[in-house]
Amino acid sequence: MKTKKMLVCALLVLLLPLAAPGRAWADRPEAGQAAKGSVAALSTDLDPASYADGSAYENPPPALETVKVGLEYGESAPTEAVFVNTGGQGFAIGRYGEDRVFVPLAETAESRVLLRREDNGPALYAAPEGAPAPDGEAEPLFHAEGAPLALLPLEGGPTEYGGELYVGGFECAVLEPEGLTVINYVPLEDYVKGVLPYEMGTGWPYEALQAQAICARTYAVYNQDQYAEQGFDLTDDTYSQVYRGLRQAGEDTDRAAETTAGQLLRYKGQVCQIYYSAADGGSTEDGKNVFGATRPYLAGKPDPFEEALDFPLKSWTVRYTGEEVAARLREAGYETEAVTELLPTYSDTGNVTALRLSDGKGGAVTLRGRCCVTVLGLNSPHFTVEQGEKGFTFTGGGLGHGCGMSQWGAYAMASLYGYSCEDILCFYFTGAYIA
């Protein structure tokens, strides 16, 4: 596992695939029971006549052709990296311009190369399979002398790096105190193909895969340059969305990306700031309560669709003593003694938006938004709390932040109710449209 960042209350996107929820929501335990029972009774009928008409707005094509994905950075940054052109045709060596276009400076017939951080910049060496790593006497194929060094596979490919297969080129820069930042420059549509197998997976309902493809593409376009200080757009993990290249791609995931090519989720002509998670547990949450994103299309609503499915973590229970709760608070930087009282605040859709924790000695801490989940190590904000003699019992459902599209909800809508990709996205993103 990569240890790139450890921010307890970070606004993680948490796009966790193939894991699942349950449900639990209320202001009081008795109200919670009523709310749970009402989920199954909610209507699953949609009204396509209410969908927004995107033709009323200008909808320019995506202003992003190549995505820069940070594969290695921060604490995980390596001092050397091995790249293999699986087609055996070698590499072009050069740099990437500000327009994200590769500028060739040289090339090598070596199909397996090692790029190493050195005092005056990254250097590239031949690294034949089975041969020892180049030592201090080896002559480099190319030395960047302080500047980033980029590789683009010649005919053939894709490129194997870190056990995965990637399309596009790579840039290695000496941006870390001791390591190399490794960035994959990948065409947008190939990036989407590299997200689908890991955010949903082959074998998922095709309409759900199409909805996921549009979400992945929209997320990339909206968030380009999110990590500009580190030199890239997005990470390859749940801080952005999971991207691992082509090794697990299938015909269905590739086809879902291809049939939706260029399509984005929009609102009144603007590209949407979208989010999704594995499961919401029975209702989605307003973007402003999760990410501080006040967007009409990120309005929380009851979600009846997950109810029809069985999957891991459909419901969950976590128990803590008062001292265990206090220990988690202290790890997050709060000073407190053993917690004796915990008071949740709920949104209109039944998700926890704030937690007030008291130690009975005048000390109190209030957690808000994502911190209600991350600080306490819970699965989602969709939970109730019961206090007993031995501490607190958290009973809930869902996995992830609960804002935007539920992946398991999309699965149910497509497989059990026969809804289309458009239906899925229009349900989870109120007032948005595909264009």
Order of alpha helices (4+ residues) and beta strands (2+ residues): alpha-beta-beta-beta-beta-beta-beta-beta-beta-beta-beta-beta-beta-alpha-alpha-beta-alpha-beta-beta-beta-alpha-beta-alpha-beta-beta-beta-alpha-beta-beta-beta-alpha-alpha-beta
